[in-house]
Amino acid sequence: MKKQVELMAPAGSFESLRAAIQAGANSVYFGVDQLNMRVRSSNTFTINDIPEITAICKFNGIKSYIAVNTILYNHDITIMKCIVDASKKHGVDAVIASDPAVLKYAKTVGIPVHISTQANISNIQSVDFFSEYADVMVLARELSLKQVETIIHDIKRQNITGPSGNLVGVEIFIHGALCMAISGKCYLSLHSDFASANRGACIQNCRHKYLVTDKETGTEFEVDNEYIMSAKDLCTIDFLDQLIDSGVALLKIEGRGRSADYVYTVTRCYREAINACQNGTFNAGLVEGWKTRLATVYNRGFWDGYYLGRKMGEWSNDYGSKATRKKIYIGRGLRYFNKAAVGEFLMETQSLSTGNEILITGPSTGVIQTVVKEIRVNDTPQDTVKKGETFSIALSSAIHPSDRLYKLVDA
């Protein structure tokens, strides 16, 4: 049996929070208001959502971590203290941060800290320095697996403990978007639009195409075939067993700005992979199956990052997602009949037929993905339902009013 590790999933919305729980996450991380690195890209929670988030997590037996991981200006200190205080009051398990102001205040009020990847921890001396404040540290994403193993070995050898008195735990990213800058410390967005990536306002200049201009002649050349600063997404499921063997304590999925079905699919695949590593069934055949499923949701193509010693150069050659499947919005939920286990919907656009695969998402529902076996209109079976019609389908899980209904098709 391999070591038990914690699987941490992103929660950028209540839909994603529910999806992470349904998929088997051990913990989730989220941000509120303006002091988190996904303030622009996700449906950001507010400080008033913290009680509900923690209540959902506690009810489902998982941990919650709050990201306060931007750099802070003087005018941010008051709101930072309010966020940390609310997190402490409502039982958030830890604050994810790198700014010394947050580390110091969190220590003062007695809430645990995870050092964010923005701190760029790349060596054992940095681990020792931050151990005064944190029991868990996210290592820099640029490290190789060998470097990760060495740091974990040195933590044990030097007996480096955090405020709890336990050995410092190492957390690493295992899947999702990668920034082309060192640990996400990019200034392109600030330079071009005065929108600091280090304060969660990145406009993603790196994901664009560019022209190169000869300054002497004015001749322009389009950089073709590659988005030269847009890295492919990290995917480690091929060698997840090696990551677990290295001694890491937490495996973290990136994606607070992505959809609930992304969170569900990625979390579920890695949950199954971790279980397989622990029970000795992890093999190449299973890996291929997981990779096929991972490719169905948003991604920019996959590579294994720096863990196996690869050099940077895995650039995207297309804009946006390379997902093999796409979702088409077709309607919304109206009600659920518990005794009959049937959901009723309003078809608002397109059409739906038996045999189609559907996706249902909502703040209380999370994610439901299934194949339509029967459609009824006015309790009469029919093969297809069209725009404007109210219809019902059998569902083993409850839906809620205004849940969004999508049809899944090949991209």
N, C-alpha and C positions, 0 to 999 in steps of 0.2 A: 504494500500500500504506500502510495506516495503521500507526501505531506499535504495536509489540508490547507488550501489557500482561499482567500476571499475574492469573490468576483464582484467588481464594482461597476455599475452601469450609470449612464448619464440620464438625468431627468430635467428636460427643459420645459416640460409642461405636465399637467396632471395626467394626460393620456400616456405620456412616456413613463411617468412614475408607475402607473398601473401596469404598463407593458413590461417594465423591468421586473416587477414583482411576479407577474404571470410567467415570465421566462426563466425565473430561478436565480435572480441576482441575490447576493448576500448583503449588498449595500447599494445606495445610490448617492450621487452628488448633484447638487443643484446650486443656483445662484439667485440672489434677489437684488432688485433695484440696480443702481449703476456701478456697483463695485465688484463685478465679476466679468470674466474674460469673454463671455458670450452675450453681453448686454445688447448688442446689435442684432445678432443672428437668431436668438431664440425668443419664445413667448415668455419673457422674463417674469418670474414670480416677484411678488412684493413682500415686504417684511411682514405684512398681515397674513400671508399664506403659510408662514413658518409653523404655526400651531397645527394646521390641517395636515401639512406634509409630514411632520413628525408623528402625528397621531396615526396616519395611514401606515407609516413605516413600523411603528411599534406594534400595531395590531397584527401586522404580517410578519413580525419577527425579524426584520432586517434593520441595518444601521443606516443613519443619514449623516451626510457630511455637507457642509455649506462652503461654497467657494467665495472667499473674499480675497481674490488673488490678483487684483490689479495693483499698479503702483498708486500710491495715495498722495494727494495734494493737501495742503493745510485745511482747505474747506471741506475735505472728506472725512476728517477725523471724527466729527460729531456723529455722522451717519454710520461710520464704521463701528463706533462704540454701541450705537443703538442696535445694529445688526448682531454684533457679538453678544450683547446683553440678552436680546430676544432668543438667540440660539441657545444660550446657557439656560435661560428660563424654561424653554419648551423641550429641552432634552436632545438637541442636536448632538451627535456623538463626537464631532470634531469640526474644527475650522480649517479649511485649506487655504494657505496664505504664504506669501514670500516677503511682503513688506515688513520691515522690522517694527513698524508702528502696530501692526496687527499682532505680530508675535508677542510683543511686550504686553499689549492689553489683554490678549487671550490668557497669557500666563497669570496676569493680575487677577482676573475674574475666575480662573480655574477651569477653563474649558480646554480639552485636548486640541493639539494642532497637528496637521499634516503639512509638511513643507512642500509647497507647490513646485512643479517643474520649472516655473519661472525663476527659481533660485539657482538653477543650472548646477545642481550638485553632481560633481564629477570625480570626487576623490574622498578618501577616508578622513582627511583633515576637515573638510567641509561638513561631513557627517558629524564629527566630533564637536565642531563649533555649534551646529544647530541642535545638538542633543540636549542643550540646556532648555530648549523650548518645545521640542517635538519628539513623540514616540514613533512616528512614521514619516518617511521622507520619499518623495517621488524623485527618482534619479533623472538626470538629463537624458533626453531621448537620443542623443548622439552616441551614447556608450554602446560598446559591443557586449555581447553576452559574457565573454571572458572578463571584461572589466566589471560588469555587474556581479559576477561570481566572486571576484577578488574583493570587492567592497564588502559583500556579505560575509565572506570569510574573515576579513579584518575586523568587522564589527564584533564577531564572536571572539576572535583572538584577543582583541583589546578590551573586550567586555564593555562596549559603549552602550550605555543605557539612557533612556529618555526620562522625563519627569516622573513617569509611573514606576521607575525602577526596573522595568523590563528592557531587554535588548531592543535596540532600535530596529523597527521593521522597514523593509524596503518595498516600495510600490513602483510599478512600472506600467507604461501604456502597452497594450497588446493589439489594439485595433482602432482604425479611424484616421482622420485627416492628420497630415504632417505639415508643419510650417517649414519653409525653406530657410528660415533664420534660426540661429542657435536658441534652442528652447523657447521658441516663439517670440524672441525679442527683436521684433521687426520695426523699422521706422519709415518704411515706404509710404504707408497710409498717412502718417503724420506729416511727412514731407509734401505729399501731393495735395492733401485735403484737410490738413490740420485735424485729423481723426486718429487718435493714438491707438494703435493695436494693443499697447500695453495697458490701456484702460478699457479694453473690450469693444473698441469702436472701429476695428479693422474693416476696410472696404475691399480687401483682398485684391490689391493690385497684382499680386503674383499669379492670379488665375487668368489674367488677360493675355491677349496676343500683342506683340510689339513689332514696330518697324525700327530698323537700324539705318541711321542716316550718315552718309559720308559728308563730313563737315566741310571738306574742300570743294566738292562738286555739287553737293545737295542731293546726290543720288540716294534713293531710299530702297532698302531691301527688307522684304517681309521675312521674319523668322518663321519658316514653314515647318510643318510636321510636328513640332514640339512646342508646348507652352513652357518656356525655358526656366521658369521659376516655380511652376506648379507641380509639386511632388505628388506622386501616386499615394493612395491610402496605405497605411500600415496594415499588414495582416500577418499574424504570427501563428495561425492555427496549425500550420505544417510542422512546427517545432515547439508546440506548446509544452510537450513533455520535458524538453530541455530547459525551458524557462522555469517550470515548476521545480525541476531538479536543482536549479541554481540556488534555491532557498528563498525566493521572493515571497513576501507575505500577502501582497495584494496585487491583483491583476485588474487593470483599469481600461475601460472602453471609452474612447472619445466620441462625442456626438450630442452635446446638449442642444445644438442648433438643428439637429436632424429629426425626422418624423418618428412617430410612435412605432410604426411597423419596422423601421430601421432598428430601433432600440430592441424590439421584441426578437427579431430574427437574429441579430448579432449576439445578443445576450443568450438566447437559447442555444445557438451553435456552440458558443464557448462554454456554456454550462454543461452541455453534453460531452464536450471534449475534455473538460476538467474531470468529469465523472469517469470517463473512459481511461484517463491517465491514472486515476486513483484505483480503479479496479482491474487494471492491467489489460484492457481491451483496445487501447489506442493503437490504430494501425492506418496504413496509407489509404485503404479503401474507405474508411470512415472519413478521413481528411478530405478526400475528393468530394464526398457527399456534402460535407459542411461548406466547402469552398463554392460549390454550385449554389447552395442556398444563400451564402453571403453575397454572391454576385447578383442576386435578384433584387437587392435593395440598394439605395444610393451608394455609389462608390466612384472613385476616379481611376479605377484600375488598382491592382494590388502589387505591393512588393514587401520584402521582409525588413525594411528599415536598415538600421546599422548593426543589428544584433549579431549577424553572421559575418560581419566584416566587409559588407558591400560598400562601395564608394557611392557618393551621391551621383545621380544620373538617371534615376527612374522618374522621368518627367511624363506628365500627361500629354497625349497627343491630340486630345479633343477637349472642348469646353464642356463642363458640367458632368453629369452622371453617366457611368457606363453600365448601369443596372440592366440586367437581362429581362426584367419585367417592369412594367409601369402600371400605375393605378389611375383610373379614370373616375372622377366623381360622378355619381349617377343619382343620388337621393339622400334622404335623411330618415332617421328613425322616428316613429310616432309613439309606439307603446309596446309593452311585452306582456304576454299572457302566460303567467307562471304555470298554471295547471296543464295547459296545452303545450307548453314549451315552444311558443311561436312568437316571432317578432313581426311587427307591422311597420311598413315603410311607405313613404311617398316617393314615387319615381319623378325626379325633377328634370332629368335630361337623359339622352341616350336610350338604351333598352337593356333588358336583362333576360337571359334565357336559362333554362335548366341546363346543368352541366358547366355553367360559368363559375369561375372562382371569384369570391368576393372578399373584401376587407371592410370591417366595421371598426371605427375608432371613436372614442369619446372620453371625457374627463373621468367619468365613473366606470366606464366599460373597459378602458384600456384598449386592447386589440383582440378582435375575433377574426380569424381567417378560416374560411370553409368553402366547400363546393355546394352550389345550389342543387338540391335533389328534386325539389318540388316547389312550384309557385302556385299560390291560390289568390284569386280575385273574387271577392264576394263569396268566399268559401268554395269556389269552383276551380278545379285544377286547370292550368293552361301552361303552354310551353314558353311563352314570351310575354313580358310586360313592357309597356311603352310609357313615354313621358306623360305625366299627368295622372297616372293610375295609382291607386292605393292597393298594396298587395301584402301578402304575408308569406313567410318562409319558416320552416322549422329550425330552431336554434337551441342548443343545449345550454347556452349561457345567456343571461339577461342582457337586453339592450336598454337604452334610455332615450327619452325624447331628445331630438336634435343630434343624436349620434350621426356621424357622417358615413355614408355607404359608398364604397368604391368597387368597381369591377377591375380585376387584375388581368392584364393581357401581356403577351410577349412584346418586348420593346422593339 
